[in-house]
Amino acid sequence: MFTEYPIVHTNIWDAFWAVPVVLVIVLAAKWLFGVKSSWLSSIATVSALLLSVFVSHRGNLAAGIFMGFFYSGAAIGIIYSIKQSYLAIVQVSF
């Protein structure tokens, strides 16, 4: 019964629109609503799962959940990577 992996049909366009949408949602939550940084990962995961399950991979729950975690991981990775790069540049500059 659970011996096969789900078939996930995805393409490069998912990364070009889904990850930036999740990124904008997370940054809007932080800047507009003042959400603490400790909640950003949770907001990214919930928004990416909703976007993936209901928009990107409608009709395939397993693929939606699978890709939703990738979308949220990519968005949070971008945020924290830019933050750490900025902190490293500021530290070296002064």
PyMOL Python script that loads the backbone (N, CA, C, O; Angstrom):
from pymol import cmd

cmd.read_pdbstr("""\
ATOM      1  N   MET A   1       0.817  -1.181   0.000  1.00  0.00           N
ATOM      2  CA  MET A   1       0.000   0.000   0.000  1.00  0.00           C
ATOM      3  C   MET A   1       0.870   1.258   0.000  1.00  0.00           C
ATOM      4  O   MET A   1       0.673   2.131  -0.845  1.00  0.00           O
ATOM      5  N   PHE A   2       1.815   1.373   0.913  1.00  0.00           N
ATOM      6  CA  PHE A   2       2.682   2.539   0.977  1.00  0.00           C
ATOM      7  C   PHE A   2       4.077   2.218   0.455  1.00  0.00           C
ATOM      8  O   PHE A   2       5.069   2.697   1.006  1.00  0.00           O
ATOM      9  N   THR A   3       4.160   1.439  -0.568  1.00  0.00           N
ATOM     10  CA  THR A   3       5.466   1.047  -1.082  1.00  0.00           C
ATOM     11  C   THR A   3       5.962   1.938  -2.214  1.00  0.00           C
ATOM     12  O   THR A   3       7.134   1.862  -2.581  1.00  0.00           O
ATOM     13  N   GLU A   4       5.102   2.776  -2.774  1.00  0.00           N
ATOM     14  CA  GLU A   4       5.519   3.625  -3.877  1.00  0.00           C
ATOM     15  C   GLU A   4       5.624   5.077  -3.427  1.00  0.00           C
ATOM     16  O   GLU A   4       4.848   5.546  -2.595  1.00  0.00           O
ATOM     17  N   TYR A   5       6.589   5.766  -3.991  1.00  0.00           N
ATOM     18  CA  TYR A   5       6.731   7.193  -3.727  1.00  0.00           C
ATOM     19  C   TYR A   5       5.706   7.952  -4.568  1.00  0.00           C
ATOM     20  O   TYR A   5       5.349   7.505  -5.658  1.00  0.00           O
ATOM     21  N   PRO A   6       5.230   9.096  -4.072  1.00  0.00           N
ATOM     22  CA  PRO A   6       4.270   9.870  -4.879  1.00  0.00           C
ATOM     23  C   PRO A   6       4.969  10.474  -6.090  1.00  0.00           C
ATOM     24  O   PRO A   6       6.144  10.836  -6.028  1.00  0.00           O
ATOM     25  N   ILE A   7       4.248  10.577  -7.168  1.00  0.00           N
ATOM     26  CA  ILE A   7       4.783  11.213  -8.366  1.00  0.00           C
ATOM     27  C   ILE A   7       4.560  12.715  -8.224  1.00  0.00           C
ATOM     28  O   ILE A   7       3.429  13.172  -8.058  1.00  0.00           O
ATOM     29  N   VAL A   8       5.634  13.463  -8.289  1.00  0.00           N
ATOM     30  CA  VAL A   8       5.569  14.911  -8.135  1.00  0.00           C
ATOM     31  C   VAL A   8       5.881  15.536  -9.486  1.00  0.00           C
ATOM     32  O   VAL A   8       7.013  15.461  -9.964  1.00  0.00           O
ATOM     33  N   HIS A   9       4.885  16.147 -10.096  1.00  0.00           N
ATOM     34  CA  HIS A   9       5.082  16.849 -11.354  1.00  0.00           C
ATOM     35  C   HIS A   9       5.363  18.309 -11.038  1.00  0.00           C
ATOM     36  O   HIS A   9       4.472  19.041 -10.609  1.00  0.00           O
ATOM     37  N   THR A  10       6.578  18.720 -11.248  1.00  0.00           N
ATOM     38  CA  THR A  10       6.958  20.100 -10.981  1.00  0.00           C
ATOM     39  C   THR A  10       7.879  20.566 -12.094  1.00  0.00           C
ATOM     40  O   THR A  10       8.403  19.758 -12.862  1.00  0.00           O
ATOM     41  N   ASN A  11       8.066  21.834 -12.172  1.00  0.00           N
ATOM     42  CA  ASN A  11       8.977  22.380 -13.166  1.00  0.00           C
ATOM     43  C   ASN A  11       9.660  23.607 -12.604  1.00  0.00           C
ATOM     44  O   ASN A  11       9.423  23.994 -11.460  1.00  0.00           O
ATOM     45  N   ILE A  12      10.499  24.211 -13.405  1.00  0.00           N
ATOM     46  CA  ILE A  12      11.279  25.349 -12.938  1.00  0.00           C
ATOM     47  C   ILE A  12      10.403  26.561 -12.634  1.00  0.00           C
ATOM     48  O   ILE A  12      10.793  27.423 -11.847  1.00  0.00           O
ATOM     49  N   TRP A  13       9.225  26.633 -13.247  1.00  0.00           N
ATOM     50  CA  TRP A  13       8.354  27.783 -13.019  1.00  0.00           C
ATOM     51  C   TRP A  13       7.827  27.824 -11.593  1.00  0.00           C
ATOM     52  O   TRP A  13       7.501  28.898 -11.087  1.00  0.00           O
ATOM     53  N   ASP A  14       7.738  26.672 -10.938  1.00  0.00           N
ATOM     54  CA  ASP A  14       7.342  26.670  -9.528  1.00  0.00           C
ATOM     55  C   ASP A  14       8.327  27.488  -8.693  1.00  0.00           C
ATOM     56  O   ASP A  14       7.931  28.254  -7.815  1.00  0.00           O
ATOM     57  N   ALA A  15       9.591  27.314  -8.978  1.00  0.00           N
ATOM     58  CA  ALA A  15      10.605  28.047  -8.218  1.00  0.00           C
ATOM     59  C   ALA A  15      10.595  29.528  -8.555  1.00  0.00           C
ATOM     60  O   ALA A  15      10.936  30.359  -7.714  1.00  0.00           O
ATOM     61  N   PHE A  16      10.208  29.863  -9.773  1.00  0.00           N
ATOM     62  CA  PHE A  16      10.211  31.270 -10.173  1.00  0.00           C
ATOM     63  C   PHE A  16       9.016  32.050  -9.659  1.00  0.00           C
ATOM     64  O   PHE A  16       9.076  33.278  -9.599  1.00  0.00           O
ATOM     65  N   TRP A  17       7.939  31.387  -9.289  1.00  0.00           N
ATOM     66  CA  TRP A  17       6.809  32.155  -8.767  1.00  0.00           C
ATOM     67  C   TRP A  17       6.464  31.780  -7.339  1.00  0.00           C
ATOM     68  O   TRP A  17       6.062  32.656  -6.573  1.00  0.00           O
ATOM     69  N   ALA A  18       6.601  30.529  -6.943  1.00  0.00           N
ATOM     70  CA  ALA A  18       6.166  30.108  -5.609  1.00  0.00           C
ATOM     71  C   ALA A  18       7.105  30.614  -4.516  1.00  0.00           C
ATOM     72  O   ALA A  18       6.648  31.128  -3.495  1.00  0.00           O
ATOM     73  N   VAL A  19       8.392  30.473  -4.722  1.00  0.00           N
ATOM     74  CA  VAL A  19       9.347  30.913  -3.696  1.00  0.00           C
ATOM     75  C   VAL A  19       9.289  32.432  -3.496  1.00  0.00           C
ATOM     76  O   VAL A  19       9.262  32.877  -2.348  1.00  0.00           O
ATOM     77  N   PRO A  20       9.270  33.248  -4.556  1.00  0.00           N
ATOM     78  CA  PRO A  20       9.136  34.694  -4.316  1.00  0.00           C
ATOM     79  C   PRO A  20       7.818  35.088  -3.643  1.00  0.00           C
ATOM     80  O   PRO A  20       7.793  36.033  -2.855  1.00  0.00           O
ATOM     81  N   VAL A  21       6.730  34.387  -3.937  1.00  0.00           N
ATOM     82  CA  VAL A  21       5.462  34.693  -3.283  1.00  0.00           C
ATOM     83  C   VAL A  21       5.562  34.406  -1.785  1.00  0.00           C
ATOM     84  O   VAL A  21       5.112  35.210  -0.968  1.00  0.00           O
ATOM     85  N   VAL A  22       6.142  33.276  -1.425  1.00  0.00           N
ATOM     86  CA  VAL A  22       6.334  32.947  -0.003  1.00  0.00           C
ATOM     87  C   VAL A  22       7.274  33.965   0.641  1.00  0.00           C
ATOM     88  O   VAL A  22       7.059  34.381   1.780  1.00  0.00           O
ATOM     89  N   LEU A  23       8.302  34.357  -0.080  1.00  0.00           N
ATOM     90  CA  LEU A  23       9.245  35.346   0.433  1.00  0.00           C
ATOM     91  C   LEU A  23       8.551  36.679   0.707  1.00  0.00           C
ATOM     92  O   LEU A  23       8.801  37.304   1.738  1.00  0.00           O
ATOM     93  N   VAL A  24       7.698  37.112  -0.189  1.00  0.00           N
ATOM     94  CA  VAL A  24       6.960  38.367   0.001  1.00  0.00           C
ATOM     95  C   VAL A  24       6.000  38.258   1.185  1.00  0.00           C
ATOM     96  O   VAL A  24       5.857  39.208   1.955  1.00  0.00           O
ATOM     97  N   ILE A  25       5.348  37.116   1.334  1.00  0.00           N
ATOM     98  CA  ILE A  25       4.434  36.920   2.467  1.00  0.00           C
ATOM     99  C   ILE A  25       5.187  37.010   3.788  1.00  0.00           C
ATOM    100  O   ILE A  25       4.722  37.652   4.730  1.00  0.00           O
ATOM    101  N   VAL A  26       6.339  36.372   3.855  1.00  0.00           N
ATOM    102  CA  VAL A  26       7.123  36.379   5.093  1.00  0.00           C
ATOM    103  C   VAL A  26       7.645  37.782   5.398  1.00  0.00           C
ATOM    104  O   VAL A  26       7.579  38.237   6.540  1.00  0.00           O
ATOM    105  N   LEU A  27       8.163  38.464   4.381  1.00  0.00           N
ATOM    106  CA  LEU A  27       8.679  39.817   4.611  1.00  0.00           C
ATOM    107  C   LEU A  27       7.559  40.790   4.956  1.00  0.00           C
ATOM    108  O   LEU A  27       7.760  41.700   5.760  1.00  0.00           O
ATOM    109  N   ALA A  28       6.383  40.614   4.361  1.00  0.00           N
ATOM    110  CA  ALA A  28       5.245  41.453   4.706  1.00  0.00           C
ATOM    111  C   ALA A  28       4.817  41.220   6.153  1.00  0.00           C
ATOM    112  O   ALA A  28       4.475  42.165   6.865  1.00  0.00           O
ATOM    113  N   ALA A  29       4.836  39.973   6.578  1.00  0.00           N
ATOM    114  CA  ALA A  29       4.490  39.669   7.972  1.00  0.00           C
ATOM    115  C   ALA A  29       5.474  40.328   8.928  1.00  0.00           C
ATOM    116  O   ALA A  29       5.088  40.810   9.993  1.00  0.00           O
ATOM    117  N   LYS A  30       6.737  40.348   8.546  1.00  0.00           N
ATOM    118  CA  LYS A  30       7.750  40.944   9.420  1.00  0.00           C
ATOM    119  C   LYS A  30       7.671  42.468   9.418  1.00  0.00           C
ATOM    120  O   LYS A  30       7.667  43.084  10.484  1.00  0.00           O
ATOM    121  N   TRP A  31       7.608  43.080   8.249  1.00  0.00           N
ATOM    122  CA  TRP A  31       7.660  44.537   8.158  1.00  0.00           C
ATOM    123  C   TRP A  31       6.320  45.211   8.434  1.00  0.00           C
ATOM    124  O   TRP A  31       6.277  46.240   9.108  1.00  0.00           O
ATOM    125  N   LEU A  32       5.249  44.659   7.934  1.00  0.00           N
ATOM    126  CA  LEU A  32       3.952  45.321   8.084  1.00  0.00           C
ATOM    127  C   LEU A  32       3.266  44.994   9.408  1.00  0.00           C
ATOM    128  O   LEU A  32       2.619  45.851  10.009  1.00  0.00           O
ATOM    129  N   PHE A  33       3.414  43.750   9.854  1.00  0.00           N
ATOM    130  CA  PHE A  33       2.701  43.325  11.052  1.00  0.00           C
ATOM    131  C   PHE A  33       3.597  43.145  12.271  1.00  0.00           C
ATOM    132  O   PHE A  33       3.107  42.825  13.354  1.00  0.00           O
ATOM    133  N   GLY A  34       4.910  43.346  12.109  1.00  0.00           N
ATOM    134  CA  GLY A  34       5.840  43.283  13.234  1.00  0.00           C
ATOM    135  C   GLY A  34       5.982  41.915  13.873  1.00  0.00           C
ATOM    136  O   GLY A  34       6.166  41.812  15.086  1.00  0.00           O
ATOM    137  N   VAL A  35       5.899  40.876  13.080  1.00  0.00           N
ATOM    138  CA  VAL A  35       6.043  39.515  13.602  1.00  0.00           C
ATOM    139  C   VAL A  35       7.493  39.300  14.024  1.00  0.00           C
ATOM    140  O   VAL A  35       8.415  39.724  13.327  1.00  0.00           O
ATOM    141  N   LYS A  36       7.696  38.642  15.163  1.00  0.00           N
ATOM    142  CA  LYS A  36       9.039  38.357  15.645  1.00  0.00           C
ATOM    143  C   LYS A  36       9.773  37.424  14.675  1.00  0.00           C
ATOM    144  O   LYS A  36       9.151  36.627  13.972  1.00  0.00           O
ATOM    145  N   SER A  37      11.073  37.535  14.653  1.00  0.00           N
ATOM    146  CA  SER A  37      11.892  36.709  13.755  1.00  0.00           C
ATOM    147  C   SER A  37      11.771  35.216  14.060  1.00  0.00           C
ATOM    148  O   SER A  37      11.944  34.382  13.171  1.00  0.00           O
ATOM    149  N   SER A  38      11.479  34.888  15.296  1.00  0.00           N
ATOM    150  CA  SER A  38      11.365  33.475  15.668  1.00  0.00           C
ATOM    151  C   SER A  38      10.149  32.804  15.026  1.00  0.00           C
ATOM    152  O   SER A  38      10.091  31.577  14.958  1.00  0.00           O
ATOM    153  N   TRP A  39       9.181  33.589  14.558  1.00  0.00           N
ATOM    154  CA  TRP A  39       7.983  33.038  13.926  1.00  0.00           C
ATOM    155  C   TRP A  39       8.074  32.985  12.406  1.00  0.00           C
ATOM    156  O   TRP A  39       7.176  32.440  11.764  1.00  0.00           O
ATOM    157  N   LEU A  40       9.116  33.526  11.819  1.00  0.00           N
ATOM    158  CA  LEU A  40       9.194  33.605  10.368  1.00  0.00           C
ATOM    159  C   LEU A  40       9.220  32.232   9.696  1.00  0.00           C
ATOM    160  O   LEU A  40       8.615  32.049   8.639  1.00  0.00           O
ATOM    161  N   SER A  41       9.904  31.284  10.291  1.00  0.00           N
ATOM    162  CA  SER A  41       9.943  29.931   9.714  1.00  0.00           C
ATOM    163  C   SER A  41       8.558  29.298   9.703  1.00  0.00           C
ATOM    164  O   SER A  41       8.183  28.633   8.738  1.00  0.00           O
ATOM    165  N   SER A  42       7.810  29.502  10.763  1.00  0.00           N
ATOM    166  CA  SER A  42       6.457  28.949  10.823  1.00  0.00           C
ATOM    167  C   SER A  42       5.535  29.609   9.802  1.00  0.00           C
ATOM    168  O   SER A  42       4.730  28.936   9.158  1.00  0.00           O
ATOM    169  N   ILE A  43       5.655  30.915   9.660  1.00  0.00           N
ATOM    170  CA  ILE A  43       4.840  31.619   8.670  1.00  0.00           C
ATOM    171  C   ILE A  43       5.191  31.160   7.268  1.00  0.00           C
ATOM    172  O   ILE A  43       4.306  30.962   6.436  1.00  0.00           O
ATOM    173  N   ALA A  44       6.477  30.990   7.001  1.00  0.00           N
ATOM    174  CA  ALA A  44       6.905  30.515   5.683  1.00  0.00           C
ATOM    175  C   ALA A  44       6.379  29.111   5.408  1.00  0.00           C
ATOM    176  O   ALA A  44       5.920  28.831   4.301  1.00  0.00           O
ATOM    177  N   THR A  45       6.440  28.237   6.386  1.00  0.00           N
ATOM    178  CA  THR A  45       5.985  26.865   6.185  1.00  0.00           C
ATOM    179  C   THR A  45       4.478  26.813   5.949  1.00  0.00           C
ATOM    180  O   THR A  45       4.016  26.138   5.028  1.00  0.00           O
ATOM    181  N   VAL A  46       3.721  27.513   6.762  1.00  0.00           N
ATOM    182  CA  VAL A  46       2.263  27.495   6.599  1.00  0.00           C
ATOM    183  C   VAL A  46       1.852  28.107   5.265  1.00  0.00           C
ATOM    184  O   VAL A  46       1.026  27.537   4.551  1.00  0.00           O
ATOM    185  N   SER A  47       2.419  29.258   4.922  1.00  0.00           N
ATOM    186  CA  SER A  47       2.041  29.903   3.664  1.00  0.00           C
ATOM    187  C   SER A  47       2.485  29.079   2.459  1.00  0.00           C
ATOM    188  O   SER A  47       1.756  29.007   1.470  1.00  0.00           O
ATOM    189  N   ALA A  48       3.650  28.464   2.518  1.00  0.00           N
ATOM    190  CA  ALA A  48       4.121  27.638   1.402  1.00  0.00           C
ATOM    191  C   ALA A  48       3.275  26.380   1.251  1.00  0.00           C
ATOM    192  O   ALA A  48       2.982  25.963   0.131  1.00  0.00           O
ATOM    193  N   LEU A  49       2.884  25.779   2.357  1.00  0.00           N
ATOM    194  CA  LEU A  49       2.031  24.592   2.271  1.00  0.00           C
ATOM    195  C   LEU A  49       0.661  24.940   1.690  1.00  0.00           C
ATOM    196  O   LEU A  49       0.134  24.208   0.852  1.00  0.00           O
ATOM    197  N   LEU A  50       0.090  26.052   2.135  1.00  0.00           N
ATOM    198  CA  LEU A  50      -1.205  26.474   1.591  1.00  0.00           C
ATOM    199  C   LEU A  50      -1.096  26.790   0.102  1.00  0.00           C
ATOM    200  O   LEU A  50      -1.951  26.387  -0.686  1.00  0.00           O
ATOM    201  N   LEU A  51      -0.066  27.495  -0.273  1.00  0.00           N
ATOM    202  CA  LEU A  51       0.135  27.841  -1.679  1.00  0.00           C
ATOM    203  C   LEU A  51       0.357  26.599  -2.526  1.00  0.00           C
ATOM    204  O   LEU A  51      -0.193  26.481  -3.621  1.00  0.00           O
ATOM    205  N   SER A  52       1.146  25.691  -2.031  1.00  0.00           N
ATOM    206  CA  SER A  52       1.470  24.493  -2.794  1.00  0.00           C
ATOM    207  C   SER A  52       0.290  23.538  -2.908  1.00  0.00           C
ATOM    208  O   SER A  52       0.026  23.002  -3.984  1.00  0.00           O
ATOM    209  N   VAL A  53      -0.416  23.323  -1.810  1.00  0.00           N
ATOM    210  CA  VAL A  53      -1.525  22.368  -1.813  1.00  0.00           C
ATOM    211  C   VAL A  53      -2.721  22.899  -2.599  1.00  0.00           C
ATOM    212  O   VAL A  53      -3.351  22.152  -3.349  1.00  0.00           O
ATOM    213  N   PHE A  54      -3.039  24.194  -2.431  1.00  0.00           N
ATOM    214  CA  PHE A  54      -4.259  24.727  -3.036  1.00  0.00           C
ATOM    215  C   PHE A  54      -4.066  25.411  -4.384  1.00  0.00           C
ATOM    216  O   PHE A  54      -5.043  25.622  -5.102  1.00  0.00           O
ATOM    217  N   VAL A  55      -2.840  25.760  -4.748  1.00  0.00           N
ATOM    218  CA  VAL A  55      -2.621  26.462  -6.010  1.00  0.00           C
ATOM    219  C   VAL A  55      -1.707  25.665  -6.933  1.00  0.00           C
ATOM    220  O   VAL A  55      -2.096  25.309  -8.045  1.00  0.00           O
ATOM    221  N   SER A  56      -0.514  25.393  -6.476  1.00  0.00           N
ATOM    222  CA  SER A  56       0.501  24.809  -7.340  1.00  0.00           C
ATOM    223  C   SER A  56       0.245  23.342  -7.678  1.00  0.00           C
ATOM    224  O   SER A  56       0.372  22.944  -8.836  1.00  0.00           O
ATOM    225  N   HIS A  57      -0.110  22.545  -6.688  1.00  0.00           N
ATOM    226  CA  HIS A  57      -0.300  21.100  -6.887  1.00  0.00           C
ATOM    227  C   HIS A  57      -1.700  20.695  -6.462  1.00  0.00           C
ATOM    228  O   HIS A  57      -1.884  19.755  -5.689  1.00  0.00           O
ATOM    229  N   ARG A  58      -2.671  21.412  -6.974  1.00  0.00           N
ATOM    230  CA  ARG A  58      -4.070  21.131  -6.667  1.00  0.00           C
ATOM    231  C   ARG A  58      -4.433  19.725  -7.135  1.00  0.00           C
ATOM    232  O   ARG A  58      -4.134  19.350  -8.269  1.00  0.00           O
ATOM    233  N   GLY A  59      -5.060  18.964  -6.286  1.00  0.00           N
ATOM    234  CA  GLY A  59      -5.480  17.619  -6.650  1.00  0.00           C
ATOM    235  C   GLY A  59      -4.490  16.525  -6.296  1.00  0.00           C
ATOM    236  O   GLY A  59      -4.791  15.343  -6.461  1.00  0.00           O
ATOM    237  N   ASN A  60      -3.308  16.903  -5.811  1.00  0.00           N
ATOM    238  CA  ASN A  60      -2.308  15.908  -5.423  1.00  0.00           C
ATOM    239  C   ASN A  60      -1.734  16.332  -4.070  1.00  0.00           C
ATOM    240  O   ASN A  60      -0.760  17.081  -4.002  1.00  0.00           O
ATOM    241  N   LEU A  61      -2.347  15.847  -3.010  1.00  0.00           N
ATOM    242  CA  LEU A  61      -1.983  16.269  -1.658  1.00  0.00           C
ATOM    243  C   LEU A  61      -0.540  15.932  -1.316  1.00  0.00           C
ATOM    244  O   LEU A  61       0.166  16.755  -0.733  1.00  0.00           O
ATOM    245  N   ALA A  62      -0.094  14.736  -1.670  1.00  0.00           N
ATOM    246  CA  ALA A  62       1.272  14.332  -1.339  1.00  0.00           C
ATOM    247  C   ALA A  62       2.292  15.253  -2.018  1.00  0.00           C
ATOM    248  O   ALA A  62       3.263  15.679  -1.393  1.00  0.00           O
ATOM    249  N   ALA A  63       2.068  15.553  -3.283  1.00  0.00           N
ATOM    250  CA  ALA A  63       2.983  16.445  -3.999  1.00  0.00           C
ATOM    251  C   ALA A  63       2.915  17.855  -3.433  1.00  0.00           C
ATOM    252  O   ALA A  63       3.938  18.533  -3.342  1.00  0.00           O
ATOM    253  N   GLY A  64       1.724  18.305  -3.053  1.00  0.00           N
ATOM    254  CA  GLY A  64       1.580  19.630  -2.474  1.00  0.00           C
ATOM    255  C   GLY A  64       2.323  19.787  -1.169  1.00  0.00           C
ATOM    256  O   GLY A  64       2.983  20.801  -0.944  1.00  0.00           O
ATOM    257  N   ILE A  65       2.223  18.797  -0.311  1.00  0.00           N
ATOM    258  CA  ILE A  65       2.939  18.842   0.972  1.00  0.00           C
ATOM    259  C   ILE A  65       4.443  18.751   0.742  1.00  0.00           C
ATOM    260  O   ILE A  65       5.214  19.494   1.349  1.00  0.00           O
ATOM    261  N   PHE A  66       4.849  17.857  -0.118  1.00  0.00           N
ATOM    262  CA  PHE A  66       6.268  17.650  -0.426  1.00  0.00           C
ATOM    263  C   PHE A  66       6.900  18.942  -0.950  1.00  0.00           C
ATOM    264  O   PHE A  66       7.943  19.368  -0.453  1.00  0.00           O
ATOM    265  N   MET A  67       6.279  19.558  -1.937  1.00  0.00           N
ATOM    266  CA  MET A  67       6.847  20.762  -2.543  1.00  0.00           C
ATOM    267  C   MET A  67       6.671  21.987  -1.642  1.00  0.00           C
ATOM    268  O   MET A  67       7.481  22.912  -1.705  1.00  0.00           O
ATOM    269  N   GLY A  68       5.641  22.010  -0.813  1.00  0.00           N
ATOM    270  CA  GLY A  68       5.451  23.120   0.110  1.00  0.00           C
ATOM    271  C   GLY A  68       6.613  23.276   1.076  1.00  0.00           C
ATOM    272  O   GLY A  68       7.033  24.393   1.380  1.00  0.00           O
ATOM    273  N   PHE A  69       7.129  22.160   1.555  1.00  0.00           N
ATOM    274  CA  PHE A  69       8.288  22.236   2.444  1.00  0.00           C
ATOM    275  C   PHE A  69       9.521  22.752   1.708  1.00  0.00           C
ATOM    276  O   PHE A  69      10.343  23.453   2.299  1.00  0.00           O
ATOM    277  N   PHE A  70       9.658  22.422   0.451  1.00  0.00           N
ATOM    278  CA  PHE A  70      10.780  22.947  -0.329  1.00  0.00           C
ATOM    279  C   PHE A  70      10.637  24.451  -0.565  1.00  0.00           C
ATOM    280  O   PHE A  70      11.620  25.186  -0.477  1.00  0.00           O
ATOM    281  N   TYR A  71       9.424  24.913  -0.864  1.00  0.00           N
ATOM    282  CA  TYR A  71       9.200  26.342  -1.063  1.00  0.00           C
ATOM    283  C   TYR A  71       9.536  27.118   0.206  1.00  0.00           C
ATOM    284  O   TYR A  71      10.200  28.153   0.144  1.00  0.00           O
ATOM    285  N   SER A  72       9.083  26.628   1.347  1.00  0.00           N
ATOM    286  CA  SER A  72       9.348  27.351   2.594  1.00  0.00           C
ATOM    287  C   SER A  72      10.827  27.318   2.947  1.00  0.00           C
ATOM    288  O   SER A  72      11.371  28.310   3.431  1.00  0.00           O
ATOM    289  N   GLY A  73      11.468  26.210   2.714  1.00  0.00           N
ATOM    290  CA  GLY A  73      12.905  26.123   2.988  1.00  0.00           C
ATOM    291  C   GLY A  73      13.714  27.066   2.118  1.00  0.00           C
ATOM    292  O   GLY A  73      14.675  27.679   2.583  1.00  0.00           O
ATOM    293  N   ALA A  74      13.331  27.181   0.872  1.00  0.00           N
ATOM    294  CA  ALA A  74      14.035  28.095  -0.033  1.00  0.00           C
ATOM    295  C   ALA A  74      13.833  29.545   0.388  1.00  0.00           C
ATOM    296  O   ALA A  74      14.783  30.327   0.385  1.00  0.00           O
ATOM    297  N   ALA A  75      12.617  29.908   0.745  1.00  0.00           N
ATOM    298  CA  ALA A  75      12.341  31.291   1.143  1.00  0.00           C
ATOM    299  C   ALA A  75      13.082  31.661   2.424  1.00  0.00           C
ATOM    300  O   ALA A  75      13.690  32.729   2.504  1.00  0.00           O
ATOM    301  N   ILE A  76      13.036  30.800   3.407  1.00  0.00           N
ATOM    302  CA  ILE A  76      13.739  31.077   4.667  1.00  0.00           C
ATOM    303  C   ILE A  76      15.244  31.058   4.456  1.00  0.00           C
ATOM    304  O   ILE A  76      15.965  31.845   5.070  1.00  0.00           O
ATOM    305  N   GLY A  77      15.722  30.179   3.605  1.00  0.00           N
ATOM    306  CA  GLY A  77      17.154  30.155   3.290  1.00  0.00           C
ATOM    307  C   GLY A  77      17.624  31.457   2.679  1.00  0.00           C
ATOM    308  O   GLY A  77      18.710  31.938   3.001  1.00  0.00           O
ATOM    309  N   ILE A  78      16.819  32.035   1.800  1.00  0.00           N
ATOM    310  CA  ILE A  78      17.167  33.325   1.194  1.00  0.00           C
ATOM    311  C   ILE A  78      17.218  34.412   2.257  1.00  0.00           C
ATOM    312  O   ILE A  78      18.153  35.213   2.280  1.00  0.00           O
ATOM    313  N   ILE A  79      16.231  34.447   3.128  1.00  0.00           N
ATOM    314  CA  ILE A  79      16.174  35.490   4.159  1.00  0.00           C
ATOM    315  C   ILE A  79      17.383  35.409   5.089  1.00  0.00           C
ATOM    316  O   ILE A  79      18.057  36.412   5.325  1.00  0.00           O
ATOM    317  N   TYR A  80      17.654  34.223   5.614  1.00  0.00           N
ATOM    318  CA  TYR A  80      18.756  34.099   6.569  1.00  0.00           C
ATOM    319  C   TYR A  80      20.117  34.202   5.898  1.00  0.00           C
ATOM    320  O   TYR A  80      21.073  34.654   6.529  1.00  0.00           O
ATOM    321  N   SER A  81      20.231  33.804   4.657  1.00  0.00           N
ATOM    322  CA  SER A  81      21.487  33.958   3.933  1.00  0.00           C
ATOM    323  C   SER A  81      21.818  35.428   3.717  1.00  0.00           C
ATOM    324  O   SER A  81      22.956  35.850   3.917  1.00  0.00           O
ATOM    325  N   ILE A  82      20.820  36.206   3.307  1.00  0.00           N
ATOM    326  CA  ILE A  82      21.043  37.645   3.121  1.00  0.00           C
ATOM    327  C   ILE A  82      21.362  38.316   4.453  1.00  0.00           C
ATOM    328  O   ILE A  82      22.215  39.201   4.517  1.00  0.00           O
ATOM    329  N   LYS A  83      20.683  37.898   5.509  1.00  0.00           N
ATOM    330  CA  LYS A  83      20.938  38.476   6.823  1.00  0.00           C
ATOM    331  C   LYS A  83      22.368  38.198   7.282  1.00  0.00           C
ATOM    332  O   LYS A  83      23.051  39.102   7.763  1.00  0.00           O
ATOM    333  N   GLN A  84      22.817  36.970   7.138  1.00  0.00           N
ATOM    334  CA  GLN A  84      24.174  36.627   7.564  1.00  0.00           C
ATOM    335  C   GLN A  84      25.229  37.288   6.693  1.00  0.00           C
ATOM    336  O   GLN A  84      26.279  37.688   7.196  1.00  0.00           O
ATOM    337  N   SER A  85      24.974  37.411   5.408  1.00  0.00           N
ATOM    338  CA  SER A  85      25.911  38.113   4.528  1.00  0.00           C
ATOM    339  C   SER A  85      26.028  39.574   4.927  1.00  0.00           C
ATOM    340  O   SER A  85      27.128  40.125   4.975  1.00  0.00           O
ATOM    341  N   TYR A  86      24.895  40.201   5.214  1.00  0.00           N
ATOM    342  CA  TYR A  86      24.897  41.598   5.653  1.00  0.00           C
ATOM    343  C   TYR A  86      25.684  41.754   6.954  1.00  0.00           C
ATOM    344  O   TYR A  86      26.505  42.663   7.081  1.00  0.00           O
ATOM    345  N   LEU A  87      25.437  40.879   7.905  1.00  0.00           N
ATOM    346  CA  LEU A  87      26.152  40.972   9.193  1.00  0.00           C
ATOM    347  C   LEU A  87      27.645  40.756   9.015  1.00  0.00           C
ATOM    348  O   LEU A  87      28.440  41.404   9.696  1.00  0.00           O
ATOM    349  N   ALA A  88      28.046  39.869   8.124  1.00  0.00           N
ATOM    350  CA  ALA A  88      29.462  39.636   7.873  1.00  0.00           C
ATOM    351  C   ALA A  88      30.109  40.850   7.220  1.00  0.00           C
ATOM    352  O   ALA A  88      31.235  41.209   7.563  1.00  0.00           O
ATOM    353  N   ILE A  89      29.411  41.487   6.285  1.00  0.00           N
ATOM    354  CA  ILE A  89      29.956  42.675   5.628  1.00  0.00           C
ATOM    355  C   ILE A  89      30.076  43.825   6.619  1.00  0.00           C
ATOM    356  O   ILE A  89      31.078  44.540   6.613  1.00  0.00           O
ATOM    357  N   VAL A  90      29.085  44.013   7.458  1.00  0.00           N
ATOM    358  CA  VAL A  90      29.122  45.081   8.451  1.00  0.00           C
ATOM    359  C   VAL A  90      30.253  44.856   9.450  1.00  0.00           C
ATOM    360  O   VAL A  90      30.928  45.804   9.851  1.00  0.00           O
ATOM    361  N   GLN A  91      30.458  43.621   9.845  1.00  0.00           N
ATOM    362  CA  GLN A  91      31.509  43.298  10.804  1.00  0.00           C
ATOM    363  C   GLN A  91      32.892  43.552  10.213  1.00  0.00           C
ATOM    364  O   GLN A  91      33.776  44.040  10.917  1.00  0.00           O
ATOM    365  N   VAL A  92      33.097  43.239   8.960  1.00  0.00           N
ATOM    366  CA  VAL A  92      34.388  43.435   8.310  1.00  0.00           C
ATOM    367  C   VAL A  92      34.625  44.916   8.016  1.00  0.00           C
ATOM    368  O   VAL A  92      35.763  45.380   8.067  1.00  0.00           O
ATOM    369  N   SER A  93      33.576  45.648   7.714  1.00  0.00           N
ATOM    370  CA  SER A  93      33.697  47.051   7.345  1.00  0.00           C
ATOM    371  C   SER A  93      34.160  47.931   8.501  1.00  0.00           C
ATOM    372  O   SER A  93      34.842  48.933   8.285  1.00  0.00           O
ATOM    373  N   PHE A  94      33.800  47.567   9.704  1.00  0.00           N
ATOM    374  CA  PHE A  94      34.115  48.437  10.844  1.00  0.00           C
ATOM    375  C   PHE A  94      35.168  47.880  11.679  1.00  0.00           C
ATOM    376  O   PHE A  94      35.550  48.489  12.678  1.00  0.00           O
TER     377      PHE A  94
END
""", "prot")
cmd.dss("prot")
cmd.show_as("cartoon", "prot")
cmd.util.cbc("prot")
cmd.orient("prot")
